[in-house]
Amino acid sequence: MNRAEASAVLHEVLAVCNGSLAITSVSLNYSYSSQICQTYVGYQIKMKCDLDDSNRKCIQPILDKHNLKIDEMKGTVVIY
């Protein structure tokens, strides 16, 4: 995603969760391509929050629409 796309996706996520997602911090991070780490090129949305099943179900259509994936690691959610 480019930065504008990442920002638009973040706004969609916040709108669809309608205040039910308690985010303590959010950042748009650029990820460089690396054959060693197999990271993706483009911006990623990184949020400090815990997703419950309801929020996952709300976010999934957005991920599908933009062909994105999500990783969850100990209170951090990364959308790429």
Secondary structure as the mmCIF struct_conf table of DSSP 4:
data_model
#
loop_
_struct_conf.conf_type_id
_struct_conf.id
_struct_conf.beg_label_comp_id
_struct_conf.beg_label_asym_id
_struct_conf.beg_label_seq_id
_struct_conf.end_label_comp_id
_struct_conf.end_label_asym_id
_struct_conf.end_label_seq_id
HELX_RH_AL_P HELX_RH_AL_P1 ARG A 3 CYS A 17
TURN_TY1_P TURN_TY1_P1 ASN A 18 GLY A 19
BEND BEND1 LEU A 21 LEU A 21
BEND BEND2 THR A 24 THR A 24
STRN STRN1 SER A 25 SER A 31
STRN STRN2 SER A 34 SER A 34
TURN_TY1_P TURN_TY1_P2 GLN A 35 GLN A 38
STRN STRN3 THR A 39 THR A 39
HELX_LH_PP_P HELX_LH_PP_P1 TYR A 40 TYR A 40
BEND BEND3 VAL A 41 VAL A 41
STRN STRN4 GLY A 42 LYS A 48
HELX_RH_AL_P HELX_RH_AL_P2 ASP A 53 HIS A 66
TURN_TY1_P TURN_TY1_P3 ASN A 67 ASN A 67
STRN STRN5 ILE A 70 MET A 73
TURN_TY1_P TURN_TY1_P4 LYS A 74 GLY A 75
STRN STRN6 THR A 76 ILE A 79
#
